[in-house]
Amino acid sequence: MDERPQLPLIDLLNQLVSQNQAALVFRPDQVLGLWISDFSQREQWQQRLSDGLQNTCLELVQQGDQWLIRDASDTKSRVEGRIRDEQGVPCARCLVEIRPEKRAFPDQVRERIGSIKLLTDEKGRFANVDLPAGRYLLQTYGEIVQNQPFNLGKNEALHLEILVAHKRPAIQERVVVPASHTLLNTGLNSQLAVIPRSEIEPTSHFNDDAFRLVGQLPGIATNDLSADFSIRGGAPKDVLIDFDGAELVDPYHLKAMGGFLSIIDSDELGYVQLHTSNFPVLFGNKVGGVFQLETQDPSERSVSSFSLDFLSSRIKTLGLAFDDRLSYLVTVRRSILDFAYDLATDSGDELHSQFDDLYLKLGYRMGNHHLSAHVLWSEERFKVSEQYPDIALPAGGFAYDLNRERGRSGYAWLKWNALWGSDLSSETVVLADQFSSHWGTKDYYGPRTAEMDSDRHFRHWQLKQGWQWVRSADDFWDWGVYGHFSQAEYAYAHLILDPTPDAQNVGQRAVAKDATSTDWGAYVLERRRLSEAWTGEWGLRWDRQGLTDGQQVSPRLNFQYQPSAGQSFELGLGRFSQPHALHLLAVEDGQDAFQPATRVDQFSLSYRRNLSVWTWRIAAYYHAIHDPQVRFENFLRPGEFQGQLESDRIRIEPESSRAFGFEWQLSGKARLWSWSANYTYARIEDQWAGKRYPRPWDQPHAANFSLTRRSAHGWDINLNGIWHSGWPTTSLDLDTSQEPYVVTIGPLYDGRLPNYHRMDLRLNKTFAWKRTACRFYLDLFNLYNHNNIRAYDELYWFFNGSGQLQINRDYEQWLPRVPSFGFSVRF
């Protein structure tokens, strides 16, 4: 910015004419009111004057012996930009206003330009705008309030990178989402858990999987083997996974191991965000929550990286081309799990496992339009055989297990974001995806034989059209429609033979079934600032399923009250519905018909307070669950893979369910330190036959903490701690009043496993040289190697050396201490 003193342009021109005898021709009405940087040198006044007029709508041209100042406002320059907050998170759908500065334009030109209003897209970008050269003021509204002056030269293509601070709640899609929470101190945006890329890398999470990172938040239940998670008592299938605008169906690798990790490579992510309750009506067909993952925006130059850890290797490249109009991101990941397993164990078990995935994104910007093409592909193969030569089988025979799995999924979608005016934008998504899976198992345990084969194929096409209208800085509208067409094919067969007396779950079943469904719906919402302190949102969603001929109307109402800067109250009321997903028919358990949609009425209330470097938050919620869908569980070992082959398989058909709880969270950041701690009291219960039963993942008490220290020398240290109540289990006892002894089973889920607790440690070290950076990390999962019980299994008894009857139960445990390490090179 020019720091020389400014003076009215007409005064400078009069000085040049009187002092330099300059042959200048100008119209006083064109230059009146304009200001320009002063210069006192008498020589080369033409060049200095021409330079000074670069940031105005005037230009200096020579005509013969005279110099003419003329209007150049018809020669256009271009400006575009991106707006982000202090954490680097894009400010999506933020209202931006550009107006000409009074001292840089005559009144008639300034009136002709007027006020240019733009709406940023989901990446925080606003599109190219043609403007005359001059000095402008950029104003942002909503949760970000800032005045940003800038100079636009003649025939210039200007790109602005603007970082803003949060001031008050925004009128945009992150506004009123009560009962969500923030992992980091992100100002007053307390309605949404936003985790930017800068916080993903240094935080301990197994295998750098972002899906496992959310387990540190209050109200989230996870286990060691699976990357999926439960939100406030809901099942993992109740969570909507949104990746760059596409809904992902079952996005997990190694499903034979419980979905050990996701198909999303965290190295490609820019940030993730999590809605827990009362999310806006533009998200539908799920009742548990919304997990959104957004990929990185490319930098001004090409960046590539290579990474290697104990599970996989990956290559990534992203950047810009063709005058920054084209953006690209490519990541390829391939597993090395077989190699890691061979190094870690010398058992006689045979394990073959391989997974691969690829993500490609190409974006092209054309003025006010941005078109992007996305491809996500994944494949996996898994086979494990286990022999148990040390097991003494009373009926003879041998023990042997064989499990195999093959899976493949592919997603391809186009996304078109457009700005149609100063305050109207749209987003169109066209998606096609499919996945297939094959599971097989053979289980020999003495005379008992169990074999199973399952094939599933699913295809899905979707069209979504959404519109956003910023009616004013205090009034935001969002509406849209969607249509789905889905096909599913099932082929399943099992055979169980057991000649022993009283054997259960014996027989065979073979199922072949095809299903198709056409679904559609619409939504509308308005967010309005009712006063300086109050913000309200009403929304209405309508969904219809062709398969079951069912339809649901879901009204939602949310309020936010901010009595002063740094504190806010939030209240949410809403109805949510979730139809029976086409790909989740439990044919393996004999289910042959799709069920009506589940309805959930949600109520939530929360309060947030910012105190200097501290932020604390409390929240309470209640979910009334109507028409819960039938599910099948193993009451001795819930969550067992291929549990339909086990004798403890039962059908659970609740009449109603409920979830309720209380959450408290404290977080902060000061200099090199950041920390967070939370406590949750939560219950999830099903009711039938006049009694209430907890669900298998019910954990009444849970607490987490995280402590991170970041060093200017490239060292990051993070320590996480997790503790929660043991999950429900069903008791077994031995009736010795008769012979032979009889094992008795207690009421369903009448007991609990021991409390779960562990700590994780992560060390990062980064070396940087000009355009190259190398990062090494070491992660210790379950740092002090605590023996966490996963499930109790069979009961057995024996007479000890004193002749007394001793009864024990076998148990399985979660993961022991697992070290992982890796490195990445960026260039």
N, C-alpha and C positions, 0 to 999 in steps of 0.2 A: 504494500500500500504506500502511495506517495505521501511523504511526511512534510513536504514543502507547504508553506502557507497558501490558503485558498483565497481567492478574491473573485468578485463578479466578473464574468467574461466580458461584459460590455465595457467595464473600466479598463481591463487589460487591452482591449482592442483600441480604445481611445488613446491610451498611452502610446501604443505602437504607431498610430497615425500621427500623433503630435510630436513624439520624441524621435522616432526613426524615419519619419516622413514616408511611412509604408503606404504602398498603393493597395489598400485593402478595400474590398467592396462587401458589404453585409447588410442584412435587413435587421434593424433594431428589434423588431418583434420576434425574430427567430432566436436571438441571443439573450433577450431579456429574461432574467431569472436564473440563468445558468452560471455555474461557478467552475473555475479552472485553477490549476496550480500556477502560482506566480513564477516568473523568471525575470531576472534583472539584467541579464547580459544583452548587449545591443546587437552583437553579431549572431548570425544564423537564426534569426528570429522565426524564419519560415519553418525550419525543421522543428524548432521547439514548440511552435504553435501547433504544427501538425500532430506532434506527439501528444500534446495536451488535449487535443480534440479526439484522440482515439477512443476515449471512454465517454464520449458524448454522441449524440445523434447527428453531429455536424462533421463536415470534412473540409479541408483546405485544398483547393485546386488552382492551378495557374492558367490564366487566359491572357495570352499576349504578355503585356507588361504589368498586368494587374493580377492580384490574388483575390480569389472569390471564396467566401465562406457560404456553403450551401447545405441544404437539408439532405442528409443521407439516411433518413429513417426507413427508406424503402429497401436498403441493403440489409439483409438479414444475417444474423449470427445465430448460433445454436447453443443451448445449455441443457444439460441433464445432470443427474446426480443420484446419490444414495444417502439415506439417513439411517444411522444406527445409534443405539444407546451406549452407555459407558462400558457395558459388558460385551459389546460387539454384536448384540442381537438386533436384527433388522426391525425397524419401526414400520410394521405392515399397516396399510390403509390409513396412513397419517395424512391429514389435510395440510397441504403446502400452498402458500400464497406468495406470488412474486409480483412486486409492484415497482415501477420506476421511481427513483429518488427525485425529489422535487428540484434539486439543484443541478441535475444532469439533463433535464429535458424541458423544453418549452411547454407551456400549459396545454397547447393544442395537441402536441405529440403525446404528452402524458395521458391526456384524456382519450386519445385514440388507442393507445396501448391498453389502458384500463388496468384491472387487477386480474392476473392469471392464477386460477386455482387448479391445483393438481392433487391427485390421490396416489400415494405410493402403492406399489404392488406388494406381493407377499414377501419379497426380498428387500423391501424398504427403498425401492428405486422409483424415481419419477422420470418420465420419458422426455425425449428431446422436445424443446420448444423453440420456435423461430421468434427472435426478438431483435429490435434494432440495437446497435452498440450503445453502451452507456453504463451508468452505475445503477444497480438495483438493490432492493432489500428483500431477502427471503425470510418469510415468517412461517413458523410451524405452530400447529395448534394441538389441543388435546392434552395428553399426558406429557407432551414435550412442548415447551413454549420457549422460543428462541428467535432472536433477530440476527440474521446473518447477511451483512452487506457483501456484494461482490461486483467486480468490474467485468464487463463483457466487451471485448474488443471487436473491431470490424472484421467480418468474415472469420470469426473465431468459433471453434467447436470446444466449448468449455465443459469439463466434468467436475462436479463438486462432490467431495466426501465430507459429510457433516456428522459430527458426533454431538449428541444432545444429552441433556440431563432431564430426568423425570421431575415434573412439577406437580401434576395433579392427574387424576384418573382420565384415561382417554375415552373418547367416544369412538370405539372401534372394537374388533372382535375379541380383545382381551379384557374388556371392561368389567362386566359384572358376571363373574363365574364363581359364586360363593362356594366356600368349603374346598377350594383347591389351596395349594400352599407353595411356598417358595423355598427352594433349597439354598439359594444364595440371597444376598442382600441386593435386590433389584429395585430399590426405591419403593414407590408406592404401588407398584404393580403386584399387589399381594394376591391376586386372584388366580395365578397360574404358576406352576412349577416350571421355571425356565432354566435350563442348564446349558450355557454357551460352551463352545468348543474349548475355550481357555480353562474351563473347570472340568472337562471330561478327561483330559490326558493325565493330570496329576493325581486324580482320585482313584483309590483302589477299587477295582471291579474286575472280577475273574475274566481272564482272557480278553480284556479291553472291550467287553461287550456292553454297549450302552443299555441294553435291556436289563442287565444285572445292576446297573447303577441306581435305578429307581428304588431298589429294595431298601435304601437307606432313608427313604422318606416315610413320614408317619402315615399309618393306615394301609401300608403295602405289606403283603405277605408273600414270601418267596421260599424256595427250598434250594438245596445245594446242587441238585442234579439238573434242574430245568431253568431255562432262561425266561420262561413266562412268569407271570405274577398275578396276584389277586389284589383288587382295589376295594377296600372297605367291605370285605366279605364276599364280593362277587367272584364268580369263577373266572379263570383266565380267558375263557371263550367269550366273556362279557365285555372285553376290552377291545375297542376299535384301534387298530394299528394303521396310522396314516403316514405314508412315506412319500414325500414330495408330491402330495395331492392324490396318491393312489392308495386305496384300501387293500392291505395285504391279508391274505387268507392263510393261516397257519404258517407264519414265516420263520420256521425253525429247522435247523439241521439236527441230524441224529435223533430222530423221534424215538428210536428204539432205546435210547438212553434218557428219554423224557423230554426231548427237545433241548439238548445240552447247550446250544448257542444259536443265536439268530442268524439269518441269512444276510443281515445288514452289517457291513464292515464299518466299524466306528471311525476309521480313519477318513472316511468320506463325509462325515457329518459336520455341519456347521453349528447346530444346536438341536436340543430336544426339549420338548415341553409336554407337560402332563396335566390334563383335566381330571379331577376326581369325582365331582358331583355337580349337578345342575349346569352342565355344559350347554352352550347355545344350540338352538334348533337346527343349525346348518349341519350338525352331526346327528346322525340317526341310526336306528336299527341296532343299537347297543345300549345296555343299561348300566354297565360297570364303570366306564370312563373312556377317555380318549388319550392315546399316546401318539404324539406327532414327532416325526423325525424329518429334519430339513438338511439337505446336503450343503456343502460349502459353496460360497460364491468364489469364482476365480479371482485371483489378484490381477494386477496390471501386467504381470509377466507370467510366462509359463513356469509351473512348479511341478516337479516329479519327485517321487519317493519310492523307496524300496524298504519293506519291513519284514522281519522274521521273528517269530516267537515259537514256543514249544508246541503249538498246535497248527500253525499255518504260516505261509509266506504270502506276501501281497505286493502288488505294484499299483501305483496310482499316478495319474498325471492330470493336471487341470490348467486352464489358461484361457486367454482371449486371442482372437484373430480378426482380420478384416476390419481394422480401425475399431476394435472392441465391440463390433456388432455381433460377432459369433463367440459364444462361450462353450467350453467343453469340459467334461469330467469323465474319466474312465478309471475304474478300479477292477482288478482281477485278484482273486484270492484262491489259494489251493492249500489243502490240508497236508500236514506231515504227521498225522496222529499215529499211524502205524509205527513210524520211526521212534516217536516219543514213548509209545507203549513198550516197544522192545527194549529201550534203554531203562525204563522204570521198573520192569518186572522180569523175573526169570521163571514164572510159572509155566505149566504145560498148556495153559489155555491158548487157543488160537483166536487172534483178533485181526480182522481186516476191515479198515474203515477209511473212507475217502469222501471228502466233500469239496465242492468247488462252487464259486459264485462269481458273477460278473455284473457290474452296473455301468451303464453308458448313458450320459445325458448331454444333449446338444441343444443349445439355446441360440435363438437369433432374434435380434431386436430391430424392428422396423418402425422408427418414429415412436408413436404411442402404442405400438403393439409388440408383444413379446411371445414368441412361439418356441416351445421346447418339446423335444422328443426324448422319451425315456425307455430304456430296456433294462429289466432286472431278470437274471436267469440264475438258477441254482440247481445243483444235482448232488446226490449223495448215495453212497453204497456202504452197507454195514453188515458184517457177519461176525459172530462170536460163537465159539463152541467151548464148552466147559465140561470137564470130566471130574468126577469126585471119587477117586479110588479108595479114599480113606473111610467112606461112609459104609457102615455095616447095615445092610438091609435085612430085616427079619424074615422077609418072604423070598429072599434070594434076588438074583438079578443084579443090575448095575445102575448107576446114576449118570445121566448125561443130558446136557442141554445144548440146543442149537437154535440160535436166533439170527434171522437175516432180515434186512430191510433194503429196499431201493426206493428212491424218491426223486422226483424232478418237478420243478415249477418254473413258469415263465410269465413275465408281465411285460406288456408293451402299452405305452400310453402317450397321448399327445395332450399338451396343456397350452391353452391360449389365454393370455392375459391382455386385456385391452383397456385403454383409457379413451372414453368416447367424448369427453368434455372436461370441463374444469372440476366436475364433482361426481361424474358417473363412470364406473368401471365394471368390467365383467370378467368372469373366469369360466372357461369351458374345458372339460376333461373328457376325453374319449379313451376308454380302457378296454383291453382284451387280455385275459389271463387264463391260465390252465395249470393244473397240477395233477400228478398221478403218484400213487404210492403202492408198494407191494410189501406186505409183511408176511413172514412165515416163521413158524417155530416148531420144534420137535423136542419133547420133554419126556425122557425115560427115567423113571424112578422105581426100580424093582419091577414088579408086575404091572405098574401103571404106565400107560402110554397116552400121550396127548399130542396131537398134531393140528396145526392151524395154517390156513392160507387165506390172505385177504388182499383184494385188489380194489382200489378206488380211483376213479377218474372224474375230474371236475373241470368244467369250462364256464367261463363267465364273460359277459360283455356289458359294458356300462357307459352311459352318457349322463354327464352332470353339467348343468348350466346355472351359474349363479351371478347375481347382479348386486352391486353395492352403490349406494347413493348417499353422498354426504350433503344432506339438504342444507346444513349450516354447521358451524363449528360445534354446535350443541345438539345436533340431531342427525342420527345415522340410521339408514335402512339397509337391510340385507334380505334378499329373497331369491328363490331358485326352484328348479325342478330336477328330477332325475328319473332314469329308467334303467332297469336291470333285466338281463335275460341269462338264465343259468341252466346248465345241464349237469347231471350227476349219474354215474354208473357204479353199481356195487356188485361185487362177486366175492362171496365169503363161504368158507367151508371149514368145519372142524370135526375131529373124531377123538373121543376120549374113551379109553378102555381101562377098567379097573375091576379085576375079579374079586377083590377083597370084600368081606361083608360090610354092609352099611355104607358103601361107597356112594358119594354124591356127585352131582353134575356129570353124570355118565351118559354118553350117547353121541349122536352126530347131528349136524345141521348143515344144510347147504342152501344158500340164498343167492339169487340173481335179481337185481332190481334196477330199473332206470327211472329217473324223475326229471322233470323240467319245471321251470317257474319263470313267470314274467312279473316283475315287481316295478312299481312306480310310486312317486310321491312328490310332495311340494312343501315348502316352508316359507315363512315370512317372519321377520322380527324388526323391531324398532328399539333403538337405544337413545334416550333423551336425557339431557342434563336438565333436571327439574328446577334446580337452583344452584347456587355456588357450592352447596354442600351435598345435594342429593342427585343421584343418577339412577334412572330406572330402565328396565328392559322388559318388554313383553315379547313373547314369541309363540308361534303356533306351527305345528308340523302335522302333516297327514301322510300316512303310509298305507300301501295296499299290497297284499301278496296274492298272486294268481294261484299258487299251489294249493293253499288252504282256503282261498276266497275270504281271507280275513283283512280287516282294515282297522287302523288305530288313529285316533286324534290325540295329539300330545301338546297341551298348553304348558307354558313355562313363564314364570314371573320372577324377576330378580331385582333387588334394590341394593344400592351402596350409599352409605352415609359417611361423609368425611367432615367431621366438625372442625378439624384444624389440620394443618400440614403435619404429616407424620403419623396419623392414626385414621383408621377407617373401620366401620361396621358393615357387614354384608349379610343379607338375608336372601335365601333362595327357596322357591317352591316350584315343583314341576313334576310332570308325568313323563315317563320314558317307557319305550316298548322295544322288545327284541323278539323277532320271529324265530322259529326253528330253522337254523341254517341248513341249506340243502345238502351240504357235504358232511353233516354231523348226524345222520341217521344211524342209530346204534343197531345195525343189522346183526352184529356179532352177539347181541343179547336178545335177539328175537324181536326187535322193534321194527314194525313194517309200515307205520303211519306217522306222518308229521303232525306235530302238536300245535295248538294255538299259541299265539305270541304271549310272552310273559310281560306283565305290566308292573312298573315300579313307581310308586309315589315317593318323591324325595323331598325332605326338608333339611335345611342346613342353616347354621348361624355361626358367624366367625367375627373375630376382632383382631386387628393387627396394630402394632405400635412400633414406631421407629424412635430409638433413643440413641443419638450420637452414633457410635459404632455398633450398637446392639439393635437387634430386631427380634421381637417376640410376638407370638401368635397363638391364639386359642380358637378352637372350633368344635362344634357339636353337630351331629347329624342323626337322622332317623330315616330309614328306608322301609316302606311297607311293600312287600313283594306279593303280587297277586298272580294266580295261575302259574306257579313255578313249574318248570318242565320236569318230566320224569328223568331220573338219572340212575346209573348203575355203579355200585361201589363194592369194593372188597373191605368188609368191616374189620378184618384183622390187619390188612396191609393196604390202606387207601392209596390210590394213585399207582397201583401196580400195573406195569406194562403188560398187555395181554392178560389182564385180570379175569376175563371171561372164562378162562380155562381153569380157574381155581375154584375150590369148593366153598369159599366164603363169599362168593358173589351174591349180591342181593339187589333187588329193585326198590328204589326209594321214590315214592310218589307223594310229595307234601301237598297238604291242602292250602297252606300259605307259608310265608317266610317273613323274617324281619332281620334287619341289620341296624345297629345303633352304636354310637361311640362318642368318644371325646378325644381331642388331640391337642397337644401343647408342643410348641416348638420355639427354640431360641437359637439365633444365629448371629454372626458378626464377622467383621473384617477390620483389621488394623495393621497397617504397614505390611509386614511380611507374613502375618498370621491370618488365618481364617478358620472358623469353627462353627459347628452346629450341633445341637442336641435336641432330641424330641422324645416324647412319651405318648403312647396311645392306649386308651382303653377301648376295646372293640368287641362286639359279639355279633355272630351270625347264626341264626337258629331257624330250623324247619319245624313245622307243626303238622302232626297228623294223629288221629285216634286220641285227641284230647291231650297229647303230650308234646313237649318241645325237645328237640334234639339238636346238638351243635353240628355244624358241618365239619368235615375232616380237617379243614385248614383254619378253624376257629382258634384264635389266640387272644385271650382276654387282655393280657398285658404285654406290651412291647416297648422297648427303649433302644435308641440308637444314638451314637455320637460320631463325629468326624472332626479331626484336627489336622490342619495342613500348614506347613511352613514352606514358603517359597523364598529362595535365595537369589541374590543378584549374581551369584557365581554359577548359576545353572543347576543348582540342586533343588529338588522338590521332595518333601517327605510328607506322607499322609498316613494317618492311623485311624482306622474305623473300628467301632465296636457295635455288636448286635446282641440283644438279649430279648427273648420272648417266652411266653408260657408254652409248655409242651402241648402238642396237638392232641386231639381226642383219640382214644383207643378203646377197644372193647375187651373186658376182662375175661380171663379163662380160669377155671378152678377145677379141682379134682374131687370127685365124689368117691370117698373111700368106704362108704357105708355098705357097699355091695362089691362082689367080685364077679367078673373083672371090674377094675376101676373104670369110672366113666368121667370123661371130660365134660364139664358144664360150661355154658356160655352165658355171660352176664347180659344185662340190658345194653342196647346199642349205645356205644360211645359213652359208657358210664365211668370211664377212667381217663387219665391223661398221661402222656409220656413225660419223662423228666424235662425240666426247663432247658431250652436251647440257648447257648451262648458261644460266641467266638470273637476274635479280633483279627483284623487283616492289616498288613503293613505294606506300603509301597514306597520305593525309592526311585527317583528319576534323576538322571544327569544328562544335561544337554551341552554339547560343544558346538560352537558356531564359528564359521569362517566365511566372511563376505556373504556369498549367495548359497552356501552349503551349511547345513546343520545336521548333527548326528545326535540321536537321543537313545540312551540305554535305560532300561527299567528292570527292577526286580520286585516281584510281588509275592508275598507270603500269605496264602489263604489259610485261615485257622492257625494263627501264629503260635499259640501255645498247645496246639494239637489236642483239643478237647474232644472227648468221645461223645458226640451228640447222637442220641438214639433216634433212628428213623421210624422203626416199627417193631413191635413185638410179634414174634411168629409162633411156632408151635410150642405147646407145653409138653414137658417131659419130666419123668420122675425116676428116682432110684433110691436105694437104701445105702446110706453112708456107712463108714466103718463102725459106727456105734449101733448100727441096726435101726436107725431112725429113717423115716421116709422123708426125702428131700425133694422139693418141687422147684423146678426152674422153667423159665421161658427163654427160648432163643430170641435174639433180636438182631436187627440190622442197623447199621449206623450210617450217618451222613459222612461226607468227605473228611478224611483226616487232614493233617497239614499238607498243603500242596504248594510247592514253590513253582513259580513261573517267571520267565525272563524273556527279554527280547530287545531288539534294537531297530531303529529306523534311520534312514539317511534321506534327507531332502535336499534337492539341488535344482 
